[in-house]
Amino acid sequence: MQRGPTGDYLTVSTVGDEVVRAFVPRPLPPVPPLDVDPALRDRLDHAHLALGRLDSTALVLPSLDLFLYAYVRKEAVLSSQIEGTQSTLSDLLTYELEQAPGVPLDDVREVSNYVVATQHGIRRIREGFPLSGRLVREVHAALLKDGRGTTREPGEFRRSQNWLGGTRPGNARYVPPPADRMPEAIGALERFLHDADGRTPALLKAALAHVQFETIHPFLDGDGRVGRLLVTLLLCAEGVLKEPLLYLSLYLKQHRDRYYELLQDVRTTGDWEAWVGFFADGVRETADGAVATSQRLLDLFRTDRERIAGLGRIAGSALRVHEALQRRPLTTIPRLVEASGLTKPTIARVLDALQDATLVRETTGKERDRVFSYTRYLAILSEGTEPL
């Protein structure tokens, strides 16, 4: 449906012939209401079914915390890559080992901060804290707590004008609301999240809220990452997902141009339906992908346990090391000693055997401070995380 602009343009400055007009979105829900025709309803229904399958997967995984550990980190890498970082999943895991020479430190700090921000947001929701402007600021503070973001007012809504694309507001692709209009816009979004004007189904609410947050763009930096994380936090807060298992960044990375085009189309033409269909397809594809990945990992672990069981006298110790590798697929001998309770000489013998069996690879080529990779596990996790 073509509604026309979903907000109002406000002239914020004029320098010579260059007029800067900022966009101030109208409150949600859209007016007139969304036209959910049978085709769009079908796409939303498929997304709901996929979310149900994903939520059920959490109940049968033998080690949910293991899966979450891996998936949150993959999402951190992907979401940060959309914003321009070049870090890989291996970079992040290496950084977490505090063995990061040669890793682009500012990039990997940003990715690591994303993990912390995600964990903070989920913890607060489980404590019963409402999804609100305050929680969004807390998540933002964790996201920009060190590295390049420290000068971009972590945890504070912006007090100056920002813009997207271009070298200045006058030639920007998009100019969000001026700072003095932001409290009103954020307050309206918060009321929508809390169903102040009527109940909105959770998946539809997530789709609409994501666009509105990106349109308001309330921070000087990190808006995209917070906006994508908002989807996961909202679905958990609404009880659609018991665990934070849905992350859209791979889908948005793969369809980056279309994603930005649809965000702008909502603002300029009011075509919410095209965006909601795209979003629903992304939820379905992402949820189905997460279920398939969890099954692939379970199959890998089962196959590798069977191979390890055939290693003879060392098999018992090797299975304990294998269990530790599932929790930290990039690790060191001291970490394995701590995780498994085995001695350092035993760990060394096990790793030699696992390398001979091509289950593990030493990544540094050094005699000391060696790092070992559970290669097939990391290969599955790293799919789609190649830098843009």
Secondary structure, 3 states (H helix, E strand, C coil): CCCCCCEEEEEEEEECCEEEEEEEECCCCCCCCCCCCHHHHHHHHHHHHHHHHHHHHHHHCCCHHHHHHHHHHHHHHHHHHHCCCCCCHHHHHHHHCCCCCCCCHHHHHHHHHHHHHHHHHHHHHHCCCCCCHHHHHHHHHHHCCCHHHHHCCCCCCCCCCCCECCCCHHHCCECCCCHHHHHHHHHHHHHHHCCCCCCCCHHHHHHHHHHHHHHHCCCCCCHHHHHHHHHHHHHHHCCCCCCCCCCCHHHHHHCHHHHHHHHHHHHHHCCHHHHHHHHHHHHHHHHHHHHHHHHHHHHHHHHHHHHHHCCHHHHHHHHHHHHHHHHCCEECHHHHHHHHCCCHHHHHHHHHHHHHCCCEEECCCCCCCCCEEEHHHHHHHCCCCCCC
